[in-house]
Amino acid sequence: LSDQTQTFLEIANDTPYPIRLAGLLDAPSPARVEDLGRNLRLVPQAATGGRQLVIDLLPYGVSAIRVGAAKARFSDITPYPSDAVLTSMEARYHELSNQLARLNRGSGSGIGEPPNPGFESEPLAPVQPAHNTPGDPAASSASGQLPGGWKLEGEKDCSIAIDASNPHSGQGSLKLTAPVVPVSVSSGSFVPNSASSVIIQAYFRTEPQDSQVRLWIQGEVGGLPYLRRSEFKVSSAWELRAVRAVDLPAGGLDSARLRFEMLTPGTLWIDDVHVVGEAVPKAVRLNAQRTLLAALQAYRTQRYGEFARLAGSHWARHPGILAVSRQNRPAELSETSGSSRSGPAAASALSPGRTVR
């Protein structure tokens, strides 16, 4: 705003960070410069092309500057965030990069599963029973491993093998013989592609009947561990068991493995292990990917206000993870008892808890 004797400059900080702005003020040297909000007189320093004006702004703050000259201009503005702010934005940038990588990974085919989930023998390579010999660490024993990376962990004198007699389907099932407990069999690493929850399904039978089994899901996300477990009894006939991991970190796990633990002495057979996940709707995934890409580009070009807006937006906070109505839910694999969840049937740009009326 300007008249014949003075100019009013309105300067806003559209980021959630305190920031310092520096720019060139094009006005005669004698012109008085005042910060009206703080009732302070400012003294811009002489610089090439004008006078350098430096202003500190609070998060989402506004400053009103009066210049005692007509048609004064403030140009070549450069933001200077503090070191603490830059560190915070850099950390958020890396979080969004990892989030986008997980979304891109999940746009591939299907849900990741452990290698050899049906426990089939490798062609031309008959699998012999693998035993833990006395004095050898179970987890590191090379002979305690089956095709697909399934391996034995636990007490000595226990064994695992691919059993060709009475599989649930296919040519064989995994047989865990445990005269003493605890003892476990664990899968190789895999990457579950679901971003919100997964259901682990498998067929079990035991001898004696009603043996106690514990299922673990062990994962990692961003270098941090993720661990959940569930216990159940298994009969002597093949039966399907399913447990749900309901509280995956946003964007899913970077890696995971399953571990089946015998809690009572006996024999456990496992077959047809499957990991089923909730597919992220295409519209949700595309909105999230576009928002994250725009946020990362804004950071690289130092458009910090745009980066802050996109990084805190609905799609960046909720990258395609929609809670859906669940009926007849299987047992939950979680640290806390699951509460019922529901959500919209289609993608929406509204924040959670907001509705249109």
C-alpha positions as CSV (number, residue, x, y, z in Angstrom):
1,L,0.0,0.0,0.0
2,S,1.4,3.4,-1.0
3,D,0.4,7.0,-1.1
4,Q,2.4,10.1,-2.1
5,T,4.5,10.2,1.2
6,Q,4.7,6.6,2.5
7,T,4.5,2.9,1.7
8,F,3.1,0.1,3.9
9,L,4.6,-3.4,3.5
10,E,2.8,-6.5,4.7
11,I,5.0,-9.5,5.1
12,A,3.7,-13.0,6.2
13,N,5.4,-16.2,7.3
14,D,3.3,-19.1,6.0
15,T,5.4,-21.8,7.7
16,P,5.1,-23.3,11.2
17,Y,8.7,-22.3,11.9
18,P,10.2,-19.1,13.2
19,I,12.1,-17.6,10.3
20,R,14.3,-14.7,9.4
21,L,13.9,-12.9,6.1
22,A,16.4,-10.7,4.4
23,G,15.9,-8.6,1.2
24,L,16.6,-5.4,-0.6
25,L,14.5,-2.3,0.3
26,D,14.3,0.0,-2.7
27,A,13.7,3.4,-1.0
28,P,15.7,6.6,-0.5
29,S,18.3,6.5,2.3
30,P,16.7,9.2,4.4
31,A,13.4,7.4,4.4
32,R,12.3,6.3,7.9
33,V,11.5,2.5,8.3
34,E,9.3,1.3,11.2
35,D,8.0,-2.0,12.4
36,L,4.4,-1.0,13.3
37,G,3.6,-4.2,15.2
38,R,6.5,-3.9,17.6
39,N,6.6,-0.1,17.5
40,L,10.3,-0.2,16.6
41,R,12.4,1.9,14.2
42,L,14.5,-0.3,11.8
43,V,17.8,0.7,10.4
44,P,18.4,-1.1,7.1
45,Q,22.1,-1.3,6.1
46,A,23.4,0.0,2.8
47,A,23.7,-2.7,0.1
48,T,24.1,-3.0,-3.7
49,G,20.8,-2.0,-5.3
50,G,19.3,-0.5,-2.2
51,R,19.2,-1.2,1.6
52,Q,19.2,-4.6,3.2
53,L,16.2,-5.1,5.5
54,V,16.2,-8.0,7.9
55,I,12.9,-9.1,9.6
56,D,12.3,-11.9,12.2
57,L,8.9,-13.6,11.9
58,L,7.1,-15.9,14.3
59,P,5.5,-19.1,13.0
60,Y,2.6,-18.0,10.8
61,G,3.5,-14.5,11.9
62,V,2.7,-11.2,10.1
63,S,4.8,-8.0,10.1
64,A,3.6,-4.5,9.0
65,I,6.4,-2.2,7.9
66,R,6.0,1.5,7.2
67,V,8.5,3.2,4.9
68,G,8.6,7.0,4.7
69,A,8.8,7.1,0.9
70,A,6.3,6.6,-1.9
71,K,6.4,3.4,-4.0
72,A,9.1,1.6,-1.9
73,R,9.7,-2.0,-2.8
74,F,11.0,-5.0,-0.9
75,S,12.6,-7.6,-3.2
76,D,15.2,-10.4,-3.5
77,I,13.8,-11.9,-0.3
78,T,15.7,-14.8,1.1
79,P,14.5,-16.9,4.1
80,Y,17.0,-17.9,6.7
81,P,15.6,-20.7,9.0
82,S,17.6,-21.4,12.1
83,D,19.8,-24.5,12.5
84,A,17.1,-26.1,14.7
85,V,14.4,-25.4,12.1
86,L,16.6,-26.8,9.3
87,T,17.3,-29.9,11.3
88,S,13.6,-30.4,12.0
89,M,12.7,-30.0,8.3
90,E,15.5,-32.3,7.2
91,A,14.2,-35.0,9.6
92,R,10.7,-34.6,8.2
93,Y,12.0,-34.7,4.7
94,H,13.6,-38.1,5.4
95,E,10.4,-39.4,7.0
96,L,8.4,-38.4,3.9
97,S,11.0,-40.0,1.6
98,N,10.7,-43.3,3.5
99,Q,7.0,-43.0,3.5
100,L,6.9,-42.5,-0.3
101,A,9.3,-45.4,-0.8
102,R,7.0,-47.7,1.2
103,L,4.0,-46.5,-0.8
104,N,5.8,-47.1,-4.1
105,R,6.8,-50.5,-2.9
106,G,3.3,-51.4,-2.0
107,S,2.0,-50.4,-5.4
108,G,3.5,-53.6,-6.8
109,S,1.8,-57.0,-7.0
110,G,0.2,-58.7,-4.1
111,I,1.0,-59.0,-0.5
112,G,4.5,-60.1,0.5
113,E,4.8,-63.6,2.1
114,P,7.5,-65.7,3.7
115,P,9.5,-67.7,1.2
116,N,8.2,-71.3,0.6
117,P,4.9,-70.8,2.6
118,G,3.7,-74.2,1.4
119,F,6.8,-76.1,2.6
120,E,7.6,-77.8,-0.6
121,S,10.9,-79.6,-1.1
122,E,13.3,-78.3,-3.7
123,P,13.4,-80.3,-6.9
124,L,16.2,-82.9,-7.1
125,A,17.3,-82.1,-3.6
126,P,15.6,-84.3,-1.0
127,V,15.4,-82.5,2.4
128,Q,16.6,-84.4,5.3
129,P,15.3,-83.7,8.9
130,A,17.4,-81.0,10.5
131,H,18.3,-81.5,14.2
132,N,19.8,-79.3,16.9
133,T,22.8,-81.3,18.0
134,P,23.9,-81.0,21.6
135,G,26.4,-78.2,22.1
136,D,25.4,-76.3,18.9
137,P,23.5,-73.0,19.0
138,A,20.1,-73.7,17.6
139,A,19.6,-70.4,15.8
140,S,23.0,-70.5,14.0
141,S,23.1,-74.2,13.1
142,A,23.3,-74.5,9.3
143,S,21.7,-77.9,9.4
144,G,18.6,-76.5,11.2
145,Q,17.3,-74.8,8.0
146,L,14.7,-75.8,5.4
147,P,14.1,-74.5,1.9
148,G,12.9,-70.9,1.9
149,G,15.0,-70.0,5.0
150,W,12.7,-71.6,7.6
151,K,15.0,-72.5,10.6
152,L,14.9,-74.0,14.0
153,E,15.4,-71.9,17.2
154,G,15.5,-73.2,20.7
155,E,16.3,-76.3,22.8
156,K,18.7,-79.1,21.6
157,D,17.3,-82.4,20.6
158,C,14.4,-80.7,18.7
159,S,14.1,-81.0,14.9
160,I,12.3,-79.6,11.9
161,A,11.6,-81.4,8.6
162,I,9.4,-81.3,5.6
163,D,6.9,-84.1,6.2
164,A,5.4,-85.7,3.0
165,S,2.8,-87.6,5.0
166,N,-0.7,-86.0,5.4
167,P,0.1,-82.4,4.3
168,H,-2.8,-80.0,4.2
169,S,-2.1,-79.4,0.5
170,G,0.8,-79.8,-1.9
171,Q,3.7,-82.3,-1.4
172,G,4.6,-81.6,2.2
173,S,4.1,-79.6,5.5
174,L,6.6,-78.4,8.1
175,K,7.0,-80.8,11.0
176,L,8.4,-79.5,14.3
177,T,9.3,-82.1,16.9
178,A,9.7,-80.7,20.4
179,P,10.4,-83.2,23.2
180,V,11.3,-80.1,25.3
181,V,10.2,-76.5,25.1
182,P,10.3,-73.7,24.3
183,V,11.3,-74.2,20.7
184,S,10.5,-72.2,17.6
185,V,10.6,-72.3,13.8
186,S,11.0,-69.0,12.1
187,S,10.6,-67.9,8.5
188,G,13.0,-66.0,6.2
189,S,12.6,-62.3,5.9
190,F,9.9,-60.8,3.7
191,V,8.3,-57.4,3.0
192,P,4.5,-57.2,3.8
193,N,3.0,-54.7,1.3
194,S,0.0,-53.8,3.4
195,A,0.2,-50.3,4.9
196,S,-2.4,-50.6,7.7
197,S,-2.9,-54.2,8.9
198,V,-2.1,-57.8,7.9
199,I,-3.7,-61.1,8.6
200,I,-1.4,-64.1,9.1
201,Q,-3.2,-67.3,8.1
202,A,-1.9,-70.9,8.4
203,Y,-3.1,-74.5,8.9
204,F,-2.0,-76.3,12.0
205,R,-2.3,-79.7,13.7
206,T,-0.5,-81.1,16.8
207,E,0.1,-84.2,18.8
208,P,-1.0,-84.3,21.5
209,Q,-4.2,-82.5,20.9
210,D,-4.8,-79.0,22.3
211,S,-1.1,-78.1,22.4
212,Q,-0.3,-74.5,23.0
213,V,1.3,-72.5,20.2
214,R,2.5,-68.9,20.1
215,L,2.7,-66.9,16.9
216,W,5.2,-64.0,16.7
217,I,5.5,-61.3,14.0
218,Q,8.9,-59.6,14.2
219,G,9.5,-56.6,12.0
220,E,11.4,-53.4,11.5
221,V,10.4,-50.0,10.3
222,G,12.9,-47.1,10.0
223,G,15.4,-49.0,12.0
224,L,13.0,-49.5,14.9
225,P,11.7,-52.9,16.0
226,Y,8.1,-54.0,15.7
227,L,7.0,-57.1,17.8
228,R,3.6,-58.7,18.3
229,R,2.4,-62.1,19.5
230,S,-0.7,-64.2,19.9
231,E,-1.3,-67.6,21.6
232,F,-3.8,-70.3,20.7
233,K,-4.5,-74.1,21.1
234,V,-4.3,-76.5,18.1
235,S,-6.2,-79.7,17.7
236,S,-5.0,-83.0,16.2
237,A,-6.8,-82.3,12.8
238,W,-5.9,-79.7,10.3
239,E,-7.5,-76.4,11.2
240,L,-7.1,-72.8,9.9
241,R,-5.9,-70.2,12.3
242,A,-5.8,-66.5,11.6
243,V,-4.5,-63.5,13.6
244,R,-4.5,-59.9,12.6
245,A,-1.7,-57.3,13.3
246,V,-3.8,-54.2,13.4
247,D,-1.4,-51.4,14.4
248,L,1.3,-51.4,11.8
249,P,3.3,-48.2,11.6
250,A,2.1,-45.7,9.0
251,G,3.2,-47.0,5.6
252,G,3.8,-50.6,6.7
253,L,6.9,-52.5,7.7
254,D,10.3,-52.4,6.0
255,S,10.8,-56.1,6.7
256,A,9.2,-58.9,8.7
257,R,9.5,-62.6,9.7
258,L,7.1,-65.0,11.4
259,R,8.0,-67.3,14.3
260,F,5.9,-70.2,15.5
261,E,6.7,-71.3,19.1
262,M,5.8,-74.5,20.8
263,L,4.8,-73.9,24.4
264,T,4.1,-77.6,25.3
265,P,6.1,-80.7,24.3
266,G,4.9,-82.5,21.3
267,T,4.8,-82.3,17.5
268,L,3.5,-79.4,15.4
269,W,2.7,-79.4,11.7
270,I,2.3,-76.2,9.8
271,D,1.1,-75.7,6.2
272,D,-0.1,-73.1,3.7
273,V,1.1,-69.9,5.5
274,H,-0.4,-66.8,4.0
275,V,-0.1,-63.1,4.8
276,V,-3.2,-61.2,3.7
277,G,-3.4,-57.4,3.7
278,E,-5.9,-54.7,3.1
279,A,-5.2,-53.2,-0.4
280,V,-4.8,-49.5,-0.4
281,P,-7.4,-47.9,-2.7
282,K,-5.9,-46.6,-5.9
283,A,-7.3,-43.0,-5.4
284,V,-5.8,-42.9,-1.9
285,R,-2.4,-44.1,-3.1
286,L,-2.2,-41.7,-6.0
287,N,-3.2,-38.7,-3.9
288,A,-0.6,-39.6,-1.2
289,Q,2.1,-40.2,-3.8
290,R,1.5,-36.9,-5.5
291,T,1.4,-35.0,-2.3
292,L,4.6,-36.6,-1.0
293,L,6.4,-36.0,-4.3
294,A,5.4,-32.3,-4.3
295,A,6.5,-31.9,-0.6
296,L,10.0,-33.4,-1.4
297,Q,10.4,-31.2,-4.4
298,A,9.4,-28.1,-2.4
299,Y,12.1,-29.0,0.2
300,R,14.8,-29.5,-2.4
301,T,14.0,-26.0,-3.9
302,Q,13.9,-24.4,-0.5
303,R,10.2,-23.5,-0.7
304,Y,9.9,-24.1,3.0
305,G,6.3,-22.7,3.3
306,E,5.0,-25.1,0.6
307,F,7.0,-28.0,2.1
308,A,5.5,-27.3,5.6
309,R,2.0,-27.1,4.2
310,L,2.3,-30.4,2.2
311,A,4.2,-32.2,4.9
312,G,1.3,-31.5,7.3
313,S,-1.5,-32.2,4.9
314,H,-4.1,-34.9,5.1
315,W,-2.5,-37.1,2.4
316,A,1.0,-36.9,4.0
317,R,-0.3,-37.8,7.4
318,H,-2.6,-40.5,6.1
319,P,-1.0,-42.0,3.0
320,G,-3.8,-44.2,1.8
321,I,-4.5,-45.9,5.1
322,L,-8.2,-46.0,5.4
323,A,-9.9,-47.9,8.2
324,V,-12.6,-50.1,6.8
325,S,-15.5,-51.9,8.5
326,R,-14.5,-55.3,9.7
327,Q,-16.9,-58.0,10.5
328,N,-16.1,-61.5,11.8
329,R,-12.6,-60.3,12.6
330,P,-10.0,-62.9,13.5
331,A,-8.0,-62.8,16.6
332,E,-5.9,-59.6,16.8
333,L,-2.1,-59.6,17.1
334,S,-1.5,-56.5,19.1
335,E,-0.2,-55.1,22.3
336,T,-3.6,-53.8,23.2
337,S,-7.1,-55.1,22.6
338,G,-8.3,-53.8,19.3
339,S,-11.2,-51.4,19.1
340,S,-13.7,-51.4,16.3
341,R,-12.7,-49.3,13.3
342,S,-14.7,-47.9,10.6
343,G,-14.0,-45.5,7.8
344,P,-15.2,-43.9,4.6
345,A,-15.9,-46.1,1.6
346,A,-14.0,-43.8,-0.8
347,A,-11.1,-41.5,-0.8
348,S,-11.8,-38.0,0.7
349,A,-9.6,-34.9,1.0
350,L,-11.2,-34.1,4.3
351,S,-9.1,-34.6,7.4
352,P,-10.1,-37.4,9.9
353,G,-13.0,-36.3,12.0
354,R,-14.2,-33.7,9.5
355,T,-17.5,-33.9,7.6
356,V,-19.3,-31.9,5.0
357,R,-22.6,-30.4,5.8
